Amino acid sequence: GLLECCARCLVGAPFASLVATGLCFFGVALFCGCGHEALTGTEKLIETYFSKNYQDYEYLINVIHAFQYVIYGTASFFFLYGALLLAEGFYTTGAVRQIFGDYKTTICGKGLSATVTGGQKGRGSRGQHQAHSLERVCHCLGKWLGHPDKFVGITYALTVVWLLVFACSAVPVYIYFNTWTTCQSIAFPSKTSASIGSLCADARMYGVLPWNAFPGKVCGSNLLSICKTAEFQMTFHLFIAAFVGAAATLVSLLTFMIAATYNFAVLKLMGRGTKF
């Protein structure tokens, strides 16, 4: 019955892919949402405190807006690709467990087929047309899911690219952490031998502003007042959250890649080839 079908489906569920999918969606949402707002906060901080001339930070604003559009595309892509990887996990895990005799797909497949097509109900022309359309969609999807080697290659390439994204997401955290550390030295002058007036945060040395930007840096008590603002604190923590989101996404991609590689290797060794 239906309960037996659900029980068999749960037994054959790819738990590694389920965890990786949840981690992927969580990490991408955290990275994209927090990264978008952190870039907006950085733009406001630069134009308020570090430069009064729009031409000095015009290029920076264009880069920030470009990154924000990339974030929109990244969120959409990972939502679709994560769903495909989860479907691939169900597909290959079911095939692997069928080989080892741990999971039988016949009864569950029949139950799912009856649920999708509506069994014997609605077998008129309209019902037949809908069932035929669903069968074509499933057939096309099955062609893709039947090639785990493609998903392994794509996921491997995507993991390498995301490793670079993860490294780049650490750069603003490093910049803001250095600024915050400088502010701590100004707030507690006994911890440093340098004079308070010589302690500065220079946006130009990080390449954020050109060297002819004025003032380009903030020093002493003025810098301390910036660090105490809610805008600076919020932007700093948003960049940290985006960094954590990038790390979570990287872990999910590695989990996907390991699971897909294992399933592909088992199917290959068992003589199922790359199609099944």
C-alpha positions in Angstrom: 0.0 0.0 0.0 0.9 3.7 0.2 2.5 3.3 3.7 4.7 0.5 2.4 5.7 2.6 -0.6 6.6 5.5 1.7 8.6 3.3 4.0 10.6 1.8 1.1 11.2 5.3 -0.3 12.5 6.5 3.1 14.8 3.4 3.3 16.2 4.3 -0.1 16.5 8.0 0.6 20.0 9.4 0.0 20.6 11.0 3.4 24.0 12.4 2.4 22.4 14.2 -0.5 19.5 15.4 1.7 21.9 16.9 4.3 24.1 18.4 1.5 21.0 20.0 -0.2 19.9 21.6 3.1 23.4 22.8 3.8 23.7 24.1 0.2 20.5 26.1 0.3 21.3 27.5 3.8 24.8 28.4 2.8 23.9 30.1 -0.5 21.0 32.0 1.2 23.4 33.2 3.9 26.1 34.1 1.5 23.9 35.9 -1.0 21.7 37.7 1.4 24.3 38.8 3.8 26.9 39.5 1.1 24.4 41.8 -0.8 23.6 43.9 2.3 27.3 44.0 3.4 28.3 45.4 0.0 25.6 48.1 0.3 26.9 48.9 3.8 30.5 49.2 2.5 29.4 51.6 -0.3 27.8 53.9 2.3 30.8 53.8 4.6 33.2 54.6 1.8 31.2 57.6 0.4 30.5 58.9 3.9 33.8 58.7 5.7 36.7 57.9 3.2 36.0 60.1 0.1 34.1 63.2 -0.7 34.7 63.0 -4.4 32.3 60.8 -6.3 34.9 60.1 -9.1 37.2 58.5 -6.5 34.7 55.7 -5.7 32.7 55.6 -8.9 34.5 52.5 -10.1 34.0 50.8 -6.7 30.3 51.4 -6.9 30.1 49.9 -10.3 32.0 46.8 -9.1 29.7 46.5 -6.1 26.6 46.7 -8.3 28.1 44.1 -10.6 28.7 41.8 -7.7 25.2 42.2 -6.5 23.8 41.2 -9.9 26.1 38.2 -9.8 24.7 37.3 -6.4 21.2 37.2 -7.8 22.3 34.8 -10.5 24.3 32.7 -8.0 21.2 32.2 -5.8 19.0 31.2 -8.8 21.7 28.8 -10.2 22.3 27.0 -6.9 18.6 26.6 -6.2 18.2 24.7 -9.5 21.4 22.8 -9.4 20.9 21.8 -5.8 17.5 20.4 -6.7 19.1 18.5 -9.6 21.8 17.1 -7.4 19.2 15.9 -4.9 17.3 14.2 -7.7 20.5 12.6 -8.9 21.2 11.4 -5.4 17.8 9.7 -5.3 18.4 8.2 -8.7 21.8 6.8 -8.2 21.3 5.7 -4.6 18.2 3.8 -5.6 20.3 2.0 -8.3 23.1 1.2 -6.0 20.9 -0.2 -3.3 19.0 -2.2 -5.8 22.3 -3.8 -6.9 23.1 -4.8 -3.3 19.6 -5.9 -2.6 18.9 -3.3 0.1 16.3 -1.4 -1.8 13.6 -2.7 -4.2 12.3 -0.1 -6.6 9.5 -2.0 -8.2 6.7 -1.5 -5.6 7.8 2.1 -4.8 8.1 2.9 -8.5 4.6 1.6 -9.1 3.3 3.6 -6.1 5.0 6.8 -7.4 3.7 6.2 -10.9 0.2 5.7 -9.7 0.5 8.9 -7.6 1.8 11.0 -10.5 -0.5 9.7 -13.2 -3.5 9.4 -10.9 -3.9 5.6 -11.4 -6.8 4.6 -13.5 -8.7 7.9 -12.8 -9.0 10.6 -15.3 -8.0 8.4 -18.3 -9.9 10.6 -20.8 -8.1 12.6 -23.5 -7.2 15.3 -21.1 -5.9 12.9 -18.5 -3.9 11.0 -21.1 -2.4 14.2 -22.4 -1.3 15.2 -18.9 0.2 11.8 -18.2 2.0 11.8 -21.5 3.5 15.2 -20.8 4.7 14.1 -17.3 6.2 10.9 -18.8 8.1 13.0 -21.4 9.4 15.3 -18.7 10.5 12.4 -16.5 12.1 10.7 -19.6 14.1 13.8 -20.4 15.1 14.2 -16.8 16.1 10.5 -16.6 18.5 11.0 -19.5 20.4 13.5 -17.5 20.2 11.6 -14.2 21.3 8.5 -15.9 24.8 10.0 -16.4 26.3 10.4 -12.9 29.7 11.0 -14.5 28.5 14.3 -15.9 27.3 15.4 -12.4 30.6 14.4 -10.9 32.6 16.5 -13.4 30.3 19.5 -13.2 30.3 19.4 -9.4 34.0 19.1 -9.3 34.5 22.1 -11.5 31.9 24.0 -9.5 33.7 23.1 -6.2 37.0 24.5 -7.6 35.2 27.7 -8.6 33.5 28.0 -5.3 36.8 27.5 -3.5 38.0 30.7 -5.1 34.7 32.4 -4.0 35.3 31.2 -0.5 38.8 32.6 -0.5 37.6 35.9 -1.9 34.9 36.2 0.8 37.6 36.1 3.4 39.2 39.3 2.0 36.6 41.8 3.3 36.5 40.0 6.6 40.2 40.5 6.9 40.0 44.2 6.0 37.2 44.9 8.5 39.0 42.8 11.2 42.1 44.9 10.7 40.1 48.1 11.0 38.4 46.8 14.2 41.7 45.8 15.7 43.0 49.3 15.0 40.0 50.7 16.7 40.6 48.5 19.7 44.2 49.9 19.9 42.8 53.4 19.9 40.2 52.7 22.5 42.9 51.1 24.8 46.1 53.1 24.1 47.9 51.3 26.9 48.1 48.2 24.7 50.2 49.9 22.0 53.3 52.0 22.0 52.1 54.0 18.9 50.4 57.4 19.2 46.7 57.4 18.7 47.0 59.9 15.8 49.2 57.6 13.8 46.7 54.7 14.0 44.7 54.8 10.7 42.5 52.7 8.4 43.6 53.4 4.9 41.2 52.2 2.2 43.7 53.0 -0.5 46.2 50.4 0.6 43.6 47.6 0.1 42.8 48.8 -3.4 39.4 49.9 -2.5 40.1 53.5 -3.5 42.8 54.9 -5.9 45.9 56.5 -4.3 44.9 60.0 -5.3 41.6 59.7 -3.3 41.1 62.3 -0.6 41.2 61.8 2.3 41.3 58.0 1.6 42.0 57.2 5.3 40.7 57.9 8.7 42.8 58.1 11.8 42.6 58.4 15.6 39.4 59.3 17.4 37.6 59.8 14.1 38.3 56.2 13.2 37.1 55.1 16.7 33.8 56.9 16.2 33.3 55.1 12.9 33.9 51.7 14.5 31.3 52.5 17.1 28.6 53.2 14.6 25.9 50.5 14.1 26.5 50.7 10.3 30.1 49.5 10.7 29.3 46.8 13.2 26.4 45.5 11.1 28.5 45.5 7.9 31.4 43.7 9.7 29.1 41.0 11.0 27.3 40.6 7.7 30.6 39.9 6.0 31.4 37.3 8.6 28.0 35.6 8.0 28.6 35.7 4.3 32.0 34.0 4.9 30.3 31.3 7.0 27.7 30.8 4.2 30.4 30.4 1.6 32.1 27.8 3.9 28.8 25.9 4.3 28.2 25.9 0.6 31.7 24.5 0.0 31.1 21.7 2.5 27.8 20.8 0.8 29.5 20.7 -2.7 32.2 18.4 -1.3 29.6 16.2 0.2 27.7 16.1 -3.1 30.9 15.3 -5.0 31.9 12.4 -2.6 28.4 10.9 -2.7 28.1 11.1 -6.5 31.6 9.7 -7.0 30.9 6.8 -4.7 27.6 5.9 -6.5 29.3 6.3 -9.9 32.2 4.1 -8.9 29.9 1.4 -7.5 27.8 1.4 -10.7 30.9 1.3 -12.9 32.4 -1.6 -11.0 29.2 -3.5 -11.0 29.1 -3.3 -14.8 26.2 -0.9 -15.0 28.4 1.6 -17.0 27.4 5.3 -17.0 23.8 4.6 -18.0 21.3 2.8 -15.9 
